[in-house]
Amino acid sequence: MTINSLGGVSQIEGCTSIEKSVQSVRISEADSISVSSEAKAMGEVYAISEDLHTIPDIRMDKVEAAIQKLQDPNYINQAVINSVADKIADMFGV
C-alpha cells in the first residue's frame, strides 16, 4: 500500500507566540501534615512484616543440633520418650 499525497493539510496561519497567562501559585512554607497514631502503628506493623520476610523459615542451627542429639545413642532414653509423649499429648489436649 502506498500513499501518494495527504491533501487537505495546510499551514496554520495567524499563529502568535505563546505567552504565560497564569502566574504560578506560591505555596506557603508553613504547610504541614499530621499522621494519626493509628497510621503510625500500621506503618510499624508493615515494617515488621517486611523484616519477617527476610528471616528464613528453617533455622538450620536448630536442625543441626537436633541431628547431633539423635545421633548420640545415649540421648534417646525412657525419660526423653516420656517427655516427648507428654508434649504431644498436651498439644492435642489429651
N, CA, C and O atoms as CSV, one atom per row, in Angstrom:
chain,resi,resn,atom,element,x,y,z
A,1,MET,N,N,0.843,-1.165,0.000
A,1,MET,CA,C,0.000,0.000,0.000
A,1,MET,C,C,0.894,1.236,0.000
A,1,MET,O,O,1.838,1.324,0.785
A,2,THR,N,N,0.605,2.159,-0.853
A,2,THR,CA,C,1.372,3.406,-0.911
A,2,THR,C,C,0.420,4.575,-0.803
A,2,THR,O,O,-0.710,4.531,-1.290
A,3,ILE,N,N,0.898,5.624,-0.154
A,3,ILE,CA,C,0.115,6.857,-0.027
A,3,ILE,C,C,0.847,7.912,-0.833
A,3,ILE,O,O,1.994,8.243,-0.534
A,4,ASN,N,N,0.199,8.431,-1.835
A,4,ASN,CA,C,0.829,9.400,-2.726
A,4,ASN,C,C,0.769,10.811,-2.170
A,4,ASN,O,O,1.763,11.535,-2.235
A,5,SER,N,N,-0.343,11.213,-1.636
A,5,SER,CA,C,-0.450,12.555,-1.077
A,5,SER,C,C,-1.503,12.552,0.016
A,5,SER,O,O,-2.424,11.736,0.012
A,6,LEU,N,N,-1.349,13.475,0.947
A,6,LEU,CA,C,-2.316,13.555,2.035
A,6,LEU,C,C,-3.427,14.529,1.702
A,6,LEU,O,O,-4.587,14.277,2.026
A,7,GLY,N,N,-3.097,15.620,1.070
A,7,GLY,CA,C,-4.105,16.601,0.666
A,7,GLY,C,C,-4.884,17.151,1.847
A,7,GLY,O,O,-5.046,16.460,2.852
A,8,GLY,N,N,-5.361,18.362,1.746
A,8,GLY,CA,C,-6.184,18.963,2.776
A,8,GLY,C,C,-5.435,19.450,3.988
A,8,GLY,O,O,-6.055,19.938,4.933
A,9,VAL,N,N,-4.132,19.336,3.996
A,9,VAL,CA,C,-3.350,19.786,5.137
A,9,VAL,C,C,-2.698,21.102,4.731
A,9,VAL,O,O,-1.960,21.167,3.748
A,10,SER,N,N,-2.978,22.132,5.490
A,10,SER,CA,C,-2.387,23.435,5.178
A,10,SER,C,C,-1.697,23.975,6.416
A,10,SER,O,O,-1.925,23.510,7.532
A,11,GLN,N,N,-0.866,24.947,6.197
A,11,GLN,CA,C,-0.169,25.550,7.324
A,11,GLN,C,C,-1.138,26.345,8.177
A,11,GLN,O,O,-2.123,26.890,7.679
A,12,ILE,N,N,-0.850,26.402,9.460
A,12,ILE,CA,C,-1.694,27.171,10.369
A,12,ILE,C,C,-1.285,28.627,10.234
A,12,ILE,O,O,-0.119,28.979,10.410
A,13,GLU,N,N,-2.278,29.480,9.915
A,13,GLU,CA,C,-1.986,30.894,9.715
A,13,GLU,C,C,-2.432,31.691,10.925
A,13,GLU,O,O,-3.356,31.301,11.639
A,14,GLY,N,N,-1.783,32.782,11.139
A,14,GLY,CA,C,-2.173,33.686,12.206
A,14,GLY,C,C,-1.751,33.209,13.584
A,14,GLY,O,O,-2.327,33.630,14.587
A,15,CYS,N,N,-0.783,32.361,13.644
A,15,CYS,CA,C,-0.310,31.833,14.915
A,15,CYS,C,C,0.627,32.848,15.563
A,15,CYS,O,O,1.536,33.355,14.905
A,16,THR,N,N,0.425,33.145,16.811
A,16,THR,CA,C,1.303,34.080,17.517
A,16,THR,C,C,2.097,33.325,18.563
A,16,THR,O,O,1.833,32.152,18.829
A,17,SER,N,N,3.054,33.990,19.144
A,17,SER,CA,C,3.870,33.324,20.159
A,17,SER,C,C,3.037,33.067,21.410
A,17,SER,O,O,2.090,33.795,21.709
A,18,ILE,N,N,3.398,32.059,22.100
A,18,ILE,CA,C,2.677,31.662,23.306
A,18,ILE,C,C,3.222,32.456,24.479
A,18,ILE,O,O,4.434,32.537,24.675
A,19,GLU,N,N,2.337,33.030,25.246
A,19,GLU,CA,C,2.740,33.783,26.422
A,19,GLU,C,C,2.177,33.103,27.662
A,19,GLU,O,O,1.140,32.440,27.624
A,20,LYS,N,N,2.889,33.289,28.749
A,20,LYS,CA,C,2.447,32.727,30.016
A,20,LYS,C,C,1.240,33.529,30.482
A,20,LYS,O,O,1.333,34.743,30.663
A,21,SER,N,N,0.098,32.854,30.679
A,21,SER,CA,C,-1.120,33.577,31.018
A,21,SER,C,C,-1.437,33.547,32.512
A,21,SER,O,O,-2.082,34.461,33.025
A,22,VAL,N,N,-0.994,32.518,33.205
A,22,VAL,CA,C,-1.305,32.397,34.623
A,22,VAL,C,C,-0.003,32.280,35.399
A,22,VAL,O,O,0.865,31.471,35.071
A,23,GLN,N,N,0.113,33.093,36.420
A,23,GLN,CA,C,1.306,33.003,37.242
A,23,GLN,C,C,1.183,31.823,38.199
A,23,GLN,O,O,0.085,31.476,38.633
A,24,SER,N,N,2.310,31.215,38.519
A,24,SER,CA,C,2.283,30.077,39.428
A,24,SER,C,C,1.917,30.537,40.837
A,24,SER,O,O,2.218,31.661,41.240
A,25,VAL,N,N,1.286,29.674,41.549
A,25,VAL,CA,C,0.860,29.967,42.909
A,25,VAL,C,C,1.968,29.538,43.853
A,25,VAL,O,O,2.458,28.411,43.777
A,26,ARG,N,N,2.356,30.428,44.733
A,26,ARG,CA,C,3.409,30.133,45.693
A,26,ARG,C,C,2.786,29.460,46.911
A,26,ARG,O,O,1.832,29.968,47.502
A,27,ILE,N,N,3.342,28.310,47.274
A,27,ILE,CA,C,2.832,27.567,48.424
A,27,ILE,C,C,3.554,28.045,49.674
A,27,ILE,O,O,4.776,28.197,49.691
A,28,SER,N,N,2.797,28.268,50.681
A,28,SER,CA,C,3.350,28.740,51.939
A,28,SER,C,C,4.271,27.684,52.542
A,28,SER,O,O,3.978,26.490,52.479
A,29,GLU,N,N,5.370,28.120,53.118
A,29,GLU,CA,C,6.293,27.196,53.753
A,29,GLU,C,C,5.770,26.692,55.093
A,29,GLU,O,O,6.372,25.803,55.695
A,30,ALA,N,N,4.678,27.240,55.560
A,30,ALA,CA,C,4.115,26.849,56.841
A,30,ALA,C,C,3.171,25.648,56.701
A,30,ALA,O,O,2.626,25.175,57.699
A,31,ASP,N,N,2.973,25.151,55.477
A,31,ASP,CA,C,2.114,23.983,55.294
A,31,ASP,C,C,2.711,22.786,56.021
A,31,ASP,O,O,3.930,22.641,56.109
A,32,SER,N,N,1.836,21.935,56.538
A,32,SER,CA,C,2.320,20.759,57.252
A,32,SER,C,C,1.289,19.644,57.127
A,32,SER,O,O,0.152,19.866,56.712
A,33,ILE,N,N,1.708,18.466,57.489
A,33,ILE,CA,C,0.803,17.329,57.533
A,33,ILE,C,C,0.894,16.709,58.915
A,33,ILE,O,O,1.873,16.902,59.636
A,34,SER,N,N,-0.126,15.971,59.270
A,34,SER,CA,C,-0.073,15.241,60.538
A,34,SER,C,C,-0.503,13.803,60.268
A,34,SER,O,O,-1.402,13.550,59.465
A,35,VAL,N,N,0.139,12.885,60.936
A,35,VAL,CA,C,-0.126,11.465,60.764
A,35,VAL,C,C,-0.730,10.949,62.069
A,35,VAL,O,O,-0.192,11.188,63.150
A,36,SER,N,N,-1.839,10.249,61.957
A,36,SER,CA,C,-2.515,9.760,63.152
A,36,SER,C,C,-1.695,8.652,63.804
A,36,SER,O,O,-0.842,8.029,63.172
A,37,SER,N,N,-1.970,8.429,65.059
A,37,SER,CA,C,-1.261,7.363,65.779
A,37,SER,C,C,-1.614,5.996,65.187
A,37,SER,O,O,-0.789,5.082,65.192
A,38,GLU,N,N,-2.832,5.863,64.682
A,38,GLU,CA,C,-3.231,4.600,64.037
A,38,GLU,C,C,-2.404,4.359,62.771
A,38,GLU,O,O,-1.979,3.233,62.518
A,39,ALA,N,N,-2.177,5.399,61.982
A,39,ALA,CA,C,-1.364,5.260,60.768
A,39,ALA,C,C,0.085,4.941,61.117
A,39,ALA,O,O,0.738,4.154,60.431
A,40,LYS,N,N,0.584,5.560,62.189
A,40,LYS,CA,C,1.954,5.255,62.617
A,40,LYS,C,C,2.077,3.798,63.043
A,40,LYS,O,O,3.056,3.129,62.711
A,41,ALA,N,N,1.087,3.311,63.774
A,41,ALA,CA,C,1.107,1.906,64.217
A,41,ALA,C,C,1.035,0.966,63.023
A,41,ALA,O,O,1.711,-0.062,63.000
A,42,MET,N,N,0.221,1.311,62.032
A,42,MET,CA,C,0.127,0.480,60.838
A,42,MET,C,C,1.457,0.474,60.080
A,42,MET,O,O,1.849,-0.546,59.513
A,43,GLY,N,N,2.142,1.611,60.073
A,43,GLY,CA,C,3.450,1.679,59.436
A,43,GLY,C,C,4.462,0.797,60.138
A,43,GLY,O,O,5.273,0.138,59.488
A,44,GLU,N,N,4.418,0.782,61.459
A,44,GLU,CA,C,5.331,-0.070,62.221
A,44,GLU,C,C,5.045,-1.547,61.958
A,44,GLU,O,O,5.970,-2.344,61.803
A,45,VAL,N,N,3.756,-1.910,61.907
A,45,VAL,CA,C,3.379,-3.297,61.622
A,45,VAL,C,C,3.868,-3.699,60.234
A,45,VAL,O,O,4.373,-4.805,60.043
A,46,TYR,N,N,3.715,-2.799,59.270
A,46,TYR,CA,C,4.175,-3.079,57.907
A,46,TYR,C,C,5.686,-3.282,57.885
A,46,TYR,O,O,6.173,-4.208,57.237
A,47,ALA,N,N,6.430,-2.433,58.579
A,47,ALA,CA,C,7.890,-2.553,58.601
A,47,ALA,C,C,8.319,-3.868,59.245
A,47,ALA,O,O,9.248,-4.521,58.770
A,48,ILE,N,N,7.650,-4.252,60.314
A,48,ILE,CA,C,7.980,-5.519,60.984
A,48,ILE,C,C,7.654,-6.700,60.073
A,48,ILE,O,O,8.424,-7.658,60.001
A,49,SER,N,N,6.523,-6.639,59.381
A,49,SER,CA,C,6.166,-7.753,58.491
A,49,SER,C,C,7.150,-7.870,57.340
A,49,SER,O,O,7.434,-8.977,56.881
A,50,GLU,N,N,7.679,-6.738,56.862
A,50,GLU,CA,C,8.702,-6.780,55.819
A,50,GLU,C,C,9.988,-7.408,56.352
A,50,GLU,O,O,10.659,-8.153,55.638
A,51,ASP,N,N,10.332,-7.108,57.606
A,51,ASP,CA,C,11.524,-7.710,58.219
A,51,ASP,C,C,11.357,-9.218,58.372
A,51,ASP,O,O,12.322,-9.967,58.219
A,52,LEU,N,N,10.140,-9.668,58.673
A,52,LEU,CA,C,9.894,-11.092,58.861
A,52,LEU,C,C,10.101,-11.888,57.573
A,52,LEU,O,O,10.440,-13.071,57.612
A,53,HIS,N,N,9.895,-11.230,56.436
A,53,HIS,CA,C,10.094,-11.923,55.156
A,53,HIS,C,C,11.564,-12.251,54.903
A,53,HIS,O,O,11.866,-13.113,54.078
A,54,THR,N,N,12.474,-11.586,55.591
A,54,THR,CA,C,13.904,-11.838,55.381
A,54,THR,C,C,14.427,-12.968,56.264
A,54,THR,O,O,15.526,-13.472,56.036
A,55,ILE,N,N,13.649,-13.370,57.270
A,55,ILE,CA,C,14.074,-14.440,58.171
A,55,ILE,C,C,13.769,-15.781,57.510
A,55,ILE,O,O,12.655,-15.978,57.024
A,56,PRO,N,N,14.722,-16.701,57.478
A,56,PRO,CA,C,14.454,-17.996,56.842
A,56,PRO,C,C,13.423,-18.805,57.624
A,56,PRO,O,O,13.316,-18.691,58.845
A,57,ASP,N,N,12.666,-19.626,56.893
A,57,ASP,CA,C,11.633,-20.449,57.521
A,57,ASP,C,C,12.230,-21.574,58.362
A,57,ASP,O,O,11.638,-21.982,59.361
A,58,ILE,N,N,13.382,-22.071,57.968
A,58,ILE,CA,C,14.019,-23.183,58.668
A,58,ILE,C,C,15.277,-22.678,59.350
A,58,ILE,O,O,16.159,-22.113,58.703
A,59,ARG,N,N,15.358,-22.879,60.653
A,59,ARG,CA,C,16.555,-22.483,61.399
A,59,ARG,C,C,17.525,-23.659,61.398
A,59,ARG,O,O,17.387,-24.597,62.183
A,60,MET,N,N,18.489,-23.594,60.518
A,60,MET,CA,C,19.416,-24.705,60.330
A,60,MET,C,C,20.234,-25.005,61.584
A,60,MET,O,O,20.642,-26.148,61.790
A,61,ASP,N,N,20.483,-23.991,62.433
A,61,ASP,CA,C,21.230,-24.254,63.664
A,61,ASP,C,C,20.447,-25.202,64.577
A,61,ASP,O,O,21.034,-26.076,65.216
A,62,LYS,N,N,19.121,-25.030,64.639
A,62,LYS,CA,C,18.283,-25.923,65.450
A,62,LYS,C,C,18.226,-27.317,64.831
A,62,LYS,O,O,18.245,-28.319,65.545
A,63,VAL,N,N,18.155,-27.380,63.499
A,63,VAL,CA,C,18.112,-28.676,62.814
A,63,VAL,C,C,19.405,-29.445,63.067
A,63,VAL,O,O,19.374,-30.638,63.367
A,64,GLU,N,N,20.541,-28.759,62.946
A,64,GLU,CA,C,21.836,-29.412,63.171
A,64,GLU,C,C,21.959,-29.903,64.615
A,64,GLU,O,O,22.478,-30.992,64.858
A,65,ALA,N,N,21.482,-29.102,65.574
A,65,ALA,CA,C,21.531,-29.521,66.982
A,65,ALA,C,C,20.674,-30.760,67.209
A,65,ALA,O,O,21.077,-31.657,67.950
A,66,ALA,N,N,19.504,-30.828,66.588
A,66,ALA,CA,C,18.632,-31.998,66.735
A,66,ALA,C,C,19.273,-33.232,66.106
A,66,ALA,O,O,19.185,-34.328,66.659
A,67,ILE,N,N,19.912,-33.060,64.964
A,67,ILE,CA,C,20.583,-34.194,64.313
A,67,ILE,C,C,21.698,-34.729,65.197
A,67,ILE,O,O,21.867,-35.941,65.331
A,68,GLN,N,N,22.457,-33.825,65.799
A,68,GLN,CA,C,23.548,-34.245,66.689
A,68,GLN,C,C,23.003,-35.028,67.887
A,68,GLN,O,O,23.570,-36.047,68.281
A,69,LYS,N,N,21.907,-34.546,68.459
A,69,LYS,CA,C,21.324,-35.238,69.614
A,69,LYS,C,C,20.820,-36.619,69.226
A,69,LYS,O,O,21.005,-37.580,69.973
A,70,LEU,N,N,20.186,-36.727,68.065
A,70,LEU,CA,C,19.627,-38.013,67.650
A,70,LEU,C,C,20.704,-39.025,67.276
A,70,LEU,O,O,20.477,-40.232,67.351
A,71,GLN,N,N,21.862,-38.540,66.879
A,71,GLN,CA,C,22.951,-39.452,66.542
A,71,GLN,C,C,23.640,-39.999,67.787
A,71,GLN,O,O,24.339,-41.009,67.711
A,72,ASP,N,N,23.454,-39.353,68.922
A,72,ASP,CA,C,24.046,-39.817,70.177
A,72,ASP,C,C,23.195,-40.975,70.713
A,72,ASP,O,O,22.017,-40.781,71.013
A,73,PRO,N,N,23.774,-42.171,70.837
A,73,PRO,CA,C,22.974,-43.329,71.303
A,73,PRO,C,C,22.475,-43.171,72.739
A,73,PRO,O,O,21.505,-43.829,73.114
A,74,ASN,N,N,23.094,-42.336,73.541
A,74,ASN,CA,C,22.666,-42.154,74.934
A,74,ASN,C,C,21.540,-41.125,75.071
A,74,ASN,O,O,20.940,-41.012,76.140
A,75,TYR,N,N,21.253,-40.393,74.030
A,75,TYR,CA,C,20.236,-39.336,74.123
A,75,TYR,C,C,18.832,-39.919,74.241
A,75,TYR,O,O,18.051,-39.513,75.101
A,76,ILE,N,N,18.521,-40.873,73.372
A,76,ILE,CA,C,17.178,-41.428,73.390
A,76,ILE,C,C,17.092,-42.471,74.506
A,76,ILE,O,O,17.642,-43.568,74.411
A,77,ASN,N,N,16.381,-42.084,75.564
A,77,ASN,CA,C,16.160,-42.986,76.693
A,77,ASN,C,C,14.694,-42.863,77.104
A,77,ASN,O,O,13.937,-42.114,76.485
A,78,GLN,N,N,14.307,-43.563,78.102
A,78,GLN,CA,C,12.896,-43.584,78.504
A,78,GLN,C,C,12.417,-42.199,78.968
A,78,GLN,O,O,11.263,-41.840,78.733
A,79,ALA,N,N,13.270,-41.439,79.608
A,79,ALA,CA,C,12.879,-40.101,80.077
A,79,ALA,C,C,12.572,-39.180,78.895
A,79,ALA,O,O,11.598,-38.429,78.926
A,80,VAL,N,N,13.400,-39.239,77.859
A,80,VAL,CA,C,13.174,-38.409,76.673
A,80,VAL,C,C,11.896,-38.856,75.966
A,80,VAL,O,O,11.108,-38.018,75.526
A,81,ILE,N,N,11.684,-40.156,75.852
A,81,ILE,CA,C,10.479,-40.673,75.201
A,81,ILE,C,C,9.229,-40.231,75.956
A,81,ILE,O,O,8.248,-39.821,75.336
A,82,ASN,N,N,9.253,-40.310,77.283
A,82,ASN,CA,C,8.109,-39.877,78.093
A,82,ASN,C,C,7.861,-38.375,77.948
A,82,ASN,O,O,6.713,-37.938,77.860
A,83,SER,N,N,8.923,-37.600,77.925
A,83,SER,CA,C,8.792,-36.152,77.787
A,83,SER,C,C,8.159,-35.780,76.451
A,83,SER,O,O,7.270,-34.930,76.395
A,84,VAL,N,N,8.617,-36.415,75.378
A,84,VAL,CA,C,8.058,-36.144,74.048
A,84,VAL,C,C,6.599,-36.579,73.987
A,84,VAL,O,O,5.768,-35.863,73.428
A,85,ALA,N,N,6.278,-37.725,74.543
A,85,ALA,CA,C,4.899,-38.219,74.556
A,85,ALA,C,C,3.989,-37.267,75.326
A,85,ALA,O,O,2.864,-37.003,74.900
A,86,ASP,N,N,4.469,-36.753,76.453
A,86,ASP,CA,C,3.676,-35.800,77.238
A,86,ASP,C,C,3.426,-34.509,76.456
A,86,ASP,O,O,2.319,-33.972,76.484
A,87,LYS,N,N,4.436,-34.018,75.771
A,87,LYS,CA,C,4.284,-32.781,74.995
A,87,LYS,C,C,3.306,-32.967,73.836
A,87,LYS,O,O,2.509,-32.076,73.543
A,88,ILE,N,N,3.368,-34.123,73.181
A,88,ILE,CA,C,2.425,-34.403,72.097
A,88,ILE,C,C,1.010,-34.504,72.640
A,88,ILE,O,O,0.078,-33.983,72.028
A,89,ALA,N,N,0.834,-35.160,73.766
A,89,ALA,CA,C,-0.481,-35.281,74.383
A,89,ALA,C,C,-1.029,-33.905,74.777
A,89,ALA,O,O,-2.219,-33.645,74.603
A,90,ASP,N,N,-0.178,-33.031,75.301
A,90,ASP,CA,C,-0.599,-31.683,75.670
A,90,ASP,C,C,-1.043,-30.886,74.443
A,90,ASP,O,O,-2.010,-30.126,74.509
A,91,MET,N,N,-0.339,-31.059,73.332
A,91,MET,CA,C,-0.699,-30.345,72.104
A,91,MET,C,C,-2.095,-30.712,71.635
A,91,MET,O,O,-2.829,-29.859,71.137
A,92,PHE,N,N,-2.469,-31.978,71.791
A,92,PHE,CA,C,-3.766,-32.444,71.350
A,92,PHE,C,C,-4.819,-32.370,72.453
A,92,PHE,O,O,-5.967,-32.759,72.237
A,93,GLY,N,N,-4.443,-31.879,73.625
A,93,GLY,CA,C,-5.398,-31.713,74.706
A,93,GLY,C,C,-5.834,-33.011,75.349
A,93,GLY,O,O,-6.943,-33.114,75.874
A,94,VAL,N,N,-4.965,-33.993,75.306
A,94,VAL,CA,C,-5.286,-35.316,75.881
A,94,VAL,C,C,-4.782,-35.393,77.294
A,94,VAL,O,O,-4.949,-36.419,77.954
